[in-house]
Amino acid sequence: MKATASHSLPQTKPPLERFQRITQLLLEHSPRSSAELAERLEVNQKTILRDVEFMRNRLGVELTTGARGIALESARGTCPFCRGRHG
């Protein structure tokens, strides 16, 4: 077998770490643009939008998206990343 050269792909944080960081940033200031979140997390905007949809639809996090950006509606209740942090 011929050894293949390893090509370094950009490493991103695991999804759960991104979800936690998105929540933390939105708790600090909401709304934020997907571009700002993408820059802060060093991923592209599509990743942020997919993560937000997953957090909203699968995890029940109360997030809204609109012209002003992405907002965390409530840090109470079902948000698994908001424990001990009430907005």
Residue pairs with C-beta under 8 A, 6 or more apart in sequence:
12 18
12 41
12 42
12 43
12 47
13 21
13 41
13 43
15 51
15 54
18 41
18 43
18 47
18 51
19 51
19 54
19 55
19 59
19 61
19 81
20 81
21 40
21 41
22 37
22 41
22 48
22 51
22 52
22 55
22 70
23 55
23 61
23 72
23 75
23 79
23 81
23 82
24 81
25 32
25 37
25 40
26 32
26 63
26 70
26 71
26 72
27 72
27 75
27 82
27 85
27 87
30 69
30 70
30 71
30 72
31 64
31 66
31 68
31 69
31 70
31 71
32 69
32 70
32 71
33 69
33 70
34 45
34 48
34 49
34 52
34 65
34 69
34 70
35 45
36 69
37 48
37 70
38 44
38 45
38 47
38 48
41 47
41 48
48 70
49 65
52 63
52 65
52 70
55 61
55 63
56 62
56 63
59 78
59 79
59 80
60 77
60 78
60 79
61 72
61 78
61 79
61 80
61 81
62 72
62 73
62 74
62 77
62 78
62 79
63 70
63 71
63 72
63 73
64 70
64 71
64 73
65 71
72 79
72 87
74 87
75 82
75 85
75 86
75 87
76 82
76 86
76 87
